[in-house]
Amino acid sequence: MCRLNGSLLIFALLSAQAMVGENSPFAELPVGPLQEKATAACTSCHEARIIVQQRLSKAAWTKEMDKMIKWGAEVDSKDRDGLIHYFSTSFGPDQATYEAPRTAAHASPKVRLKGKH
Amino acid sequence: MEIEMGSRREFLRTASAGALAALTSKTLLGAAAGQATISVPGKEGLIVRSYRFLDLETPVEYMTDWITPIPHFFVRNHMFEPAEIDAKEWTLGIGGEVDKPLSLTLADLAKIPVYSVTNTLECAGNGRSQQSPRVPGIQWGKGAVGNARFSGPSLKSLLEKAGVKDTAKHVVFRGSDVVPGKVPPFIRSIPIEKAMDVDTLVATHMNGAALTPHHGYPARVITPGWAGAASCKWLTQITVQDKPADGNFMLPGYRMPNQPVKPGEAVKPEDTHSVTGLAVKSLIAGPIDGAKLKPGSQVVRGVAWAGEADITRVEVSTDGGASWNLAQLGKDQAKYAWRLWSYPWKPARSGDYTILSRATDSQGRVQPDAAVWNPSGYFYDACDQVKVYVQA
């Protein structure tokens, strides 16, 4: 996990919250009791889209989870099994293929940020 | 392109700007209902496999040009792109098993004779999503591949400037991409023989323009004909060694089993080898999968490449592989570059058709009907296939 300082982390979470939805460039993890913890553990290094496109068995998710913990994902040991269950039931081999978005087809217009952002 | 995506430092600001730009561009461009679009300046109509860090795939229907335009060229990042690179401050170090370690500026590089190589760059994991059972990693469809003209000094000329010692066996590349958490850095090496091949470049230009940040500005390695992972972006350090680089991206990363293995079967490191040259492959750029075609004459077209070998033949089947017909190869060709191909087709009846393409290369390699499954999903090379419907 990136070592973000406290205020930056809060800002990051607020920004992420403000940006989710149809026009967010970021994918979201599915609703569930561990959504928040999974989002915190995974998305400071990479966005959720890398997770939601996988279609893996529980054994493969277990391997991925342990690799990511080794690589710095901050996961409480009591949440490990629950997170593996959350990922393997949400993104198992039988789920339909993830439909990825595309980048805008033409050069983007210049956007001036005024006021809120 | 002015905006750099995907760096940790720039993440929050860019993300907010990106969200607003996506909203605005969607409104202005009138994107098809239900089709989400994301703004990535300089990259147009690409499939977003990941936004942060950035991984973008080229839709196959764009593969109708011999040279892939930069806005359509795929992006594969393992980490965050460096936030900002000051061209005046940038240096490239060359050290290790050399007589005279060097630190070169961009101005130094510009004084060295420039070579150009038109190279088809493909990610080792291209096609991974077509493997069954699925394996972890970016779930690339067919389009983590593109063909561009790269220019810059040959790596050989730089190594000779530093004076390579007899102990030199491998050349390690390090880029300035930003590593999050405890993730191992993206460091890989290539054998000295490939490093001293005059076609292996420290490229500063792509399609005649300075590299863009997504493609490794200000300098990147181009190891032609090899999987993209051998072509380190944002290059800052070259280290000559008597052994290959250590670390995750050499072992267990980017390795293939020496023999086919079953899903779930353990593979010992000594039974694997590092990925090198690309497989022989073809893709159908059109008609696209699921197309409903008007009756009458059609053209099946696409691209074919073979890493360090040359394409000698592309065949097309319009009856699901029962019979094959020679496609015509495009006139544009260069060592390491893909060939365009086309096959004129007049369907005899309306109905469903399965169209296949199959490439053969100068080493006698032929695209197989099915790819060999492997634990990391590298080098998916089965004959390409699209299903279309011809209307009455």
Interface residues (C-beta under 8 A of the other chain):
Chain A: M1 C2 R3 L8 F11 A12 S15 M19 E22 N23 S24 P25 F26 A27 S44 C45 H46 E47 R49 I50 Q53 Q54 R55 L56 S57 A59 A60 K63 E64 K70 W71 G72 A73 P93 T97 Y98 A100 P101 R102 T103 A104 A105 H106 A107 S108 P109 V111 L113 H117
Chain B: R8 F11 L12 A15 S16 A17 G18 A19 L20 A21 A22 L23 T24 S25 K26 L28 L29 A31 Q35 A36 T37 I38 S39 V40 P41 G42 K43 E44 G45 L46 I47 V48 R49 S50 Y51 R52 F53 L56 E57 P59 P71 S129 P133 R134 V135 P136 I138 Q139 P180 G181 K182 V183 P184 G264
